[in-house]
Amino acid sequence: MTIQEWSDDITVVELGDDPQFTDELGALADRLEEKHANVVLNLAAVSYLNSSNIARLLRLRKKMMLDDRQLILCAANSQVRGVFQVTGLDKILRFANDVSTALAAMQLSQGPASDE
């Protein structure tokens, strides 16, 4: 798992293929306990998803929502994207074509910084 702190409140995570995928999501959840950041998950190296992967993703999504943070998945291949569509998860998860698009979407939805 490669983690890049793109900004103070945005983390980009490049996930590996299973079996590392499940462990990496667990490690990411632990890391987010320390640093509350919005997350872009780069799925470019992920070739398939299993039920354990999906369960971890849903737990991460729930945690992110409870912390009022954003989660965007990007660069999923057609097979992985198909799993999201078949399971209906494409309706509740946010997707982008690539990391740059995900970062732009995240920044736009955050709005301008305020001077407090």
C-alpha positions in Angstrom: 0.0 0.0 0.0 1.4 3.4 -1.0 0.1 6.3 1.0 0.6 9.9 -0.2 -0.4 12.8 2.0 -1.6 15.0 -0.9 -2.6 17.8 1.4 -3.4 18.4 5.1 -6.8 16.8 4.7 -6.5 14.6 1.7 -4.8 11.2 1.6 -4.3 9.2 -1.6 -4.0 5.5 -1.1 -2.8 3.1 -3.8 -4.1 -0.4 -2.9 -2.6 -3.7 -4.0 -4.4 -6.8 -5.3 -5.8 -9.4 -2.9 -4.7 -10.7 -0.4 -3.0 -7.5 0.5 -6.1 -5.5 -0.3 -8.0 -6.6 2.8 -5.1 -6.0 5.1 -4.3 -2.7 3.6 -7.9 -1.4 4.2 -7.6 -2.5 7.8 -4.3 -0.6 8.2 -5.8 2.4 6.5 -8.8 2.4 9.0 -6.3 2.3 11.9 -4.3 5.2 10.4 -7.5 7.2 10.0 -8.0 7.0 13.8 -4.9 9.2 14.1 -5.4 11.5 11.1 -8.9 12.4 10.0 -8.5 12.9 6.3 -10.6 12.6 3.1 -9.4 9.6 1.2 -8.9 8.8 -2.5 -8.5 5.0 -3.0 -6.6 4.2 -6.2 -7.8 0.7 -7.4 -5.6 0.5 -10.5 -3.7 -2.5 -9.2 -6.8 -4.4 -8.0 -7.9 -7.1 -10.4 -10.9 -8.5 -8.6 -13.0 -8.1 -5.4 -14.2 -10.7 -3.0 -16.7 -10.5 -0.2 -14.0 -9.7 2.4 -12.8 -6.8 0.3 -16.3 -5.4 -0.1 -17.0 -5.8 3.7 -13.8 -3.8 4.5 -14.7 -1.1 1.9 -18.2 -0.8 3.5 -16.7 -0.5 7.0 -14.3 2.2 5.8 -17.2 4.0 4.0 -19.2 4.0 7.2 -16.3 5.3 9.3 -15.7 8.1 6.8 -19.3 9.1 6.8 -19.4 9.1 10.6 -16.3 11.3 10.7 -17.9 13.6 8.0 -15.1 12.8 5.5 -15.1 11.9 1.9 -14.1 8.7 0.2 -13.7 8.4 -3.6 -12.6 5.3 -5.4 -10.8 5.7 -8.7 -9.1 3.8 -11.6 -11.1 0.6 -11.1 -10.8 -1.7 -14.1 -14.0 -3.0 -15.8 -14.2 -6.2 -13.9 -13.9 -4.5 -10.5 -16.4 -1.8 -11.6 -18.7 -4.6 -12.7 -18.7 -6.0 -9.2 -19.7 -2.6 -7.8 -22.5 -2.4 -10.3 -23.9 -5.9 -9.8 -23.9 -5.5 -6.0 -25.5 -2.0 -6.2 -22.5 -0.4 -4.5 -22.0 1.9 -7.4 -25.1 3.8 -6.1 -23.6 4.4 -2.6 -19.8 4.8 -3.3 -18.3 7.7 -5.3 -16.1 6.9 -8.3 -13.7 8.8 -10.5 -11.8 7.7 -13.6 -8.4 8.6 -12.2 -6.6 10.1 -9.2 -6.5 13.6 -10.7 -10.3 13.6 -11.3 -10.9 12.3 -7.8 -8.8 15.0 -6.3 -10.5 17.7 -8.3 -13.9 16.4 -7.3 -12.9 16.3 -3.6 -11.6 19.8 -3.7 -14.7 21.2 -5.4 -17.0 19.5 -2.9 -15.0 21.0 0.0 -15.6 24.5 -1.1 -13.4 27.5 -0.5 -11.4 27.7 2.8 -12.8 30.2 5.3 -10.8 32.7 7.2 -11.8 32.1 10.8 
